[in-house]
Amino acid sequence: MSQQTPQHIVLDSLDRPVRVLLIFTTGECLLLVLPLLLGFCLNSAILGSLMSAACYTLMKKLNKSSSQRRLSAYYYRYFPSAAAFKPYPPSHIQQFNS
């Protein structure tokens, strides 16, 4: 008999995101590694590490409070065509025929 490997990873909890290196989430890891790699490619490791730290702290500040809601409001206000919401009928219409 052959052993079958699982095709899907079952998380312990949906509230806990997947961690990379047991410390960072995947988004945090990308925000740390990509500017650092870009700095190394441009022969400026110090600038890459500073940009990496700045991106990480900015992301942490934006995720802490209601700034996520505020950013989505600004995004909708200044880029309405890019922030496409599903069009809903007005509230006075009781029966909607599509």
Backbone torsions as a table, in degrees:
resi	resn	phi	psi	omega
1	MET	NA	142.0	179.0
2	SER	-97.5	145.2	177.9
3	GLN	-84.1	136.3	179.9
4	GLN	-100.1	134.9	176.1
5	THR	-88.3	145.6	179.5
6	PRO	-68.1	140.5	-178.5
7	GLN	-86.9	-21.5	-176.8
8	HIS	-127.7	144.7	175.7
9	ILE	-91.2	126.3	178.2
10	VAL	-98.7	117.8	-178.9
11	LEU	-77.3	152.5	177.2
12	ASP	-67.0	-41.6	-177.7
13	SER	-145.9	146.9	177.8
14	LEU	-78.5	-17.1	-179.1
15	ASP	-77.7	-26.2	-179.3
16	ARG	-93.0	122.1	178.8
17	PRO	-74.8	164.5	177.8
18	VAL	-70.5	132.9	-177.9
19	ARG	-105.2	141.6	174.3
20	VAL	-105.9	131.0	-177.9
21	LEU	59.8	25.4	177.4
22	LEU	61.9	5.2	-177.9
23	ILE	-121.7	-51.9	-171.7
24	PHE	-103.3	148.7	169.8
25	THR	-77.3	172.6	-177.3
26	THR	-65.2	-38.2	177.8
27	GLY	-65.6	-41.7	177.9
28	GLU	-65.1	-39.7	180.0
29	CYS	-64.1	-41.4	178.1
30	LEU	-65.1	-39.8	179.7
31	LEU	-69.7	-22.0	176.2
32	LEU	-86.8	-38.4	-171.8
33	VAL	-84.6	-42.4	-174.9
34	LEU	-62.2	-47.5	176.7
35	PRO	-65.4	-31.4	178.0
36	LEU	-67.1	-42.7	176.7
37	LEU	-65.3	-38.9	177.3
38	LEU	-62.9	-39.4	176.6
39	GLY	-64.1	-40.4	177.5
40	PHE	-65.9	-38.3	179.2
41	CYS	-66.2	-32.0	-179.5
42	LEU	-93.6	12.4	179.8
43	ASN	58.5	38.2	177.4
44	SER	-141.4	78.6	-176.7
45	ALA	-67.9	-33.9	-179.0
46	ILE	-67.8	-44.4	178.0
47	LEU	-63.6	-40.0	177.9
48	GLY	-64.0	-41.0	179.2
49	SER	-70.1	-35.2	176.5
50	LEU	-67.1	-42.3	177.6
51	MET	-65.0	-37.2	178.6
52	SER	-63.4	-46.9	179.0
53	ALA	-65.3	-39.3	179.7
54	ALA	-65.5	-42.9	178.6
55	CYS	-63.0	-41.4	-178.8
56	TYR	-65.5	-46.7	-179.2
57	THR	-67.9	-36.4	177.5
58	LEU	-63.9	-42.2	178.8
59	MET	-64.7	-39.8	178.8
60	LYS	-63.9	-41.5	179.3
61	LYS	-66.9	-39.0	-178.5
62	LEU	-71.3	-30.2	-179.1
63	ASN	-83.9	-11.6	-174.9
64	LYS	-72.7	-50.5	-170.8
65	SER	-114.6	-153.0	-177.4
66	SER	-79.6	13.4	-178.6
67	SER	-65.9	-22.8	176.7
68	GLN	-63.3	-43.6	177.6
69	ARG	-65.5	-40.2	-179.2
70	ARG	-65.4	-40.6	178.1
71	LEU	-64.6	-40.4	179.0
72	SER	-67.2	-32.5	176.9
73	ALA	-67.8	-43.6	176.9
74	TYR	-63.6	-40.5	179.5
75	TYR	-61.6	-42.8	179.5
76	TYR	-68.5	-35.3	-177.7
77	ARG	-71.8	-44.2	-174.1
78	TYR	-92.1	-20.6	177.7
79	PHE	-130.3	66.8	-174.5
80	PRO	-67.7	-29.6	-179.6
81	SER	-74.5	-29.3	179.5
82	ALA	-78.4	-33.5	179.3
83	ALA	-90.2	78.8	-175.0
84	ALA	-83.2	112.9	174.0
85	PHE	-98.0	153.0	178.9
86	LYS	-68.7	132.3	179.3
87	PRO	-74.4	126.5	177.6
88	TYR	-108.1	150.3	177.5
89	PRO	-70.3	158.5	177.9
90	PRO	-61.3	158.3	-173.9
91	SER	-72.2	-18.5	-179.2
92	HIS	-80.4	-12.0	178.2
93	ILE	-82.4	121.1	-178.5
94	GLN	-93.1	-28.7	178.6
95	GLN	-127.8	124.4	-175.5
96	PHE	-115.7	118.5	178.0
97	ASN	-103.4	122.4	-177.5
98	SER	-93.8	NA	NA
